Amino acid sequence: MVVYLDKAYHPVVGYMFGFTSWLLSGAGSISAVAIALPTALQGYFGFSETTIKLIAITLIIVLTAYNCFGIRLGALLQNVSLVAKLVPIAIIVIGALVMGRQTPDLSLIPAEYDGGIIGMIAFATVATLWAYEGWTNANAVAEEIKNPGKNLPGALIIGIGSCTVLYVLFNFAIYRVLPHAEIVSMIGEGNLYLGTEVANRIFGGWGGGLVLAAMLIAMLGSANGMIIAFARYYYAMAVEGHFFKSQAKLSQKYQVPTNALIWQAIICIALVLLRNLDQLTSLVVFSGMVFNTLVVIAVIIYRKKFPNLERPYKAWGYPVTVVISVVLFAGLMINTFIEDPVTSIIGLVVPALGAVVYFIFDAKIKKERAQQ
């Protein structure tokens, strides 16, 4: 995304995204998942807040060190975690669909409709976006992918499509087992582990362990994938010349941006110490929406700015799908700003700070060139 935004708008825009990822959204996503993993175990072991943060920090350090030994190892862990988490999820979904006795109301109009359906959908969509956040991460390792013209779009389409189907089926399975009133009551009491309750009712005592295993494996794979991808953004910024030069160095033996990985871990650890899970996820979602909107608009700009650029694959439904996506993102951002202005302002201030840092580096580069 750093490169896409650079060429579509101005290098400062790509830099703002990379800087925001470095300081807030990317590091925040890793930190949030690292905190979420031990939090899921809190009910079993009674972890204190301090213990949860220590486990999260340890997880960040271990996964960062692991990924310093090459992209092949990181990819291996991704593949293993993918298969390992799909098995228990599939067992739960199939069991709930077959054994569930509830008939959920699939009407698009809420039972307690008060005319605010647009706001309800917008709020639900923003809350859900973090589950899909990272849909662009495969682009960050395109340089390390064999035949990216074919494999990159394939990975994106299969990956995002599979996640969508899986998430919808899992939620439907919950409604097949738990009555709507009970779901509302559980959420109202702060019990968000609906999948665990479903598994317990279908499979008995070992059902909760099955859900827990799937959750832990999924979060481990998610953290690993983000650590791999986000460090490549900072490497691209440094190679371009407007970031710390040390971030542009690749390890001679493994050809990975080791320094970028290490600095990323340091910032992640700082965020773990300073913020809680809810604060981190809110910041990540809003800042992600801003730059995702700009990237989607860039599809139009690229076609105007680079008409002869080779395009090995097409944007289906262009330009209608692009325009619809932009309108939806804009509406979600406006709604989020109204509902949570503090988080939204932070999500705008950090990119602005990135622009300031960019021009400081830019002035330094121009001065060095003038002296040569």
Beta strands, then each sheet from edge to edge (+ up, - down):
end
